[in-house]
């Protein structure tokens, strides 16, 4: 074997993906390449009625796609308020940002009266 021959080393791994490639919330910047219309058309093909589109007045955010199962547990107003405080300031106009949003519901004191 001479020094001029190429050697290859390959590391390979793979895993199943789900479509769409996120489950909870998607934040779309105002100048995102795909935009609200393109993303909503894709979602309607992949999972019809799976997400609700929430328009925002935030300066760099066009809209937010929220999984309807999350909205069954928490009002959209509360979700948008949290996102506006914790996520929106870090999203640029040209980005689409996936947000993992897990809700835990607990009850402290439950009286079981007939």
C-alpha positions in Angstrom: 0.0 0.0 0.0 1.4 3.4 -1.0 1.0 6.7 0.9 -1.1 8.1 -2.0 -4.0 5.6 -1.5 -7.1 7.0 0.2 -8.3 5.5 3.4 -11.9 5.8 4.5 -13.4 5.6 8.0 -17.2 5.8 8.3 -19.3 6.1 11.4 -22.9 5.4 10.6 -26.0 5.7 12.8 -29.6 6.3 12.0 -33.0 6.6 13.7 -36.7 6.9 12.9 -38.1 10.4 12.5 -41.7 11.5 12.8 -43.4 14.0 10.6 -43.6 16.8 11.3 -40.2 16.9 12.9 -41.5 18.5 16.0 -44.5 17.8 18.3 -45.3 20.9 20.4 -44.7 24.4 19.2 -43.1 26.1 16.2 -42.2 29.8 16.3 -42.0 31.4 12.8 -40.0 34.6 12.3 -41.4 37.4 10.0 -38.7 36.8 7.3 -38.5 32.9 7.7 -37.9 31.3 4.3 -40.9 29.1 4.4 -43.3 31.4 6.1 -46.7 30.8 7.7 -48.5 29.8 4.4 -45.9 27.2 3.4 -45.7 25.6 6.8 -49.4 25.5 7.3 -49.9 23.8 3.9 -47.3 21.2 4.8 -49.0 20.6 8.1 -52.4 20.2 6.5 -50.9 17.4 4.4 -49.0 15.7 7.2 -51.4 16.1 10.1 -54.7 17.8 9.3 -56.1 19.9 12.1 -53.2 19.0 14.3 -51.9 22.6 14.9 -53.5 25.9 15.5 -51.9 29.0 14.1 -51.6 32.0 16.5 -50.8 35.4 15.0 -48.6 37.6 17.1 -47.8 41.3 17.4 -44.2 40.7 18.5 -41.8 42.6 16.3 -39.9 39.7 14.9 -42.4 36.9 15.1 -45.0 36.2 12.4 -46.9 33.4 14.0 -46.8 30.4 16.3 -48.0 26.9 15.5 -49.3 25.2 18.7 -50.3 21.5 18.9 -54.0 21.3 19.6 -53.4 18.7 22.4 -51.5 21.4 24.3 -54.3 23.8 23.8 -56.7 21.3 25.3 -54.7 21.7 28.5 -53.7 25.4 28.6 -55.2 28.5 27.0 -53.3 30.0 24.1 -53.0 33.4 25.8 -50.9 31.9 28.6 -48.7 30.0 26.2 -48.1 33.1 24.0 -47.3 35.2 27.2 -44.7 32.6 28.3 -43.2 32.4 24.8 -43.1 36.2 24.5 -41.1 36.4 27.8 -38.8 33.4 27.4 -38.5 32.5 23.7 -39.4 35.4 21.3 -36.5 37.6 22.4 -34.0 35.0 21.1 -35.6 34.3 17.8 -34.4 36.3 14.7 -36.7 37.3 11.9 -35.3 34.7 9.5 -35.6 31.7 11.9 -38.1 28.9 12.5 -37.7 27.7 16.1 -38.9 24.4 17.5 -40.1 24.7 21.2 -40.4 21.6 23.4 -43.4 22.4 25.6 -44.2 19.8 28.2 -47.1 20.4 30.6 -47.5 18.7 34.0 -50.9 19.2 35.7 -51.1 18.5 39.4 -53.8 19.0 42.1 -52.7 19.7 45.7 -55.9 19.1 47.6 -58.9 17.2 46.3 -62.0 16.6 48.4 -64.2 13.8 47.3 -67.6 14.9 48.4 -70.8 13.5 46.9 
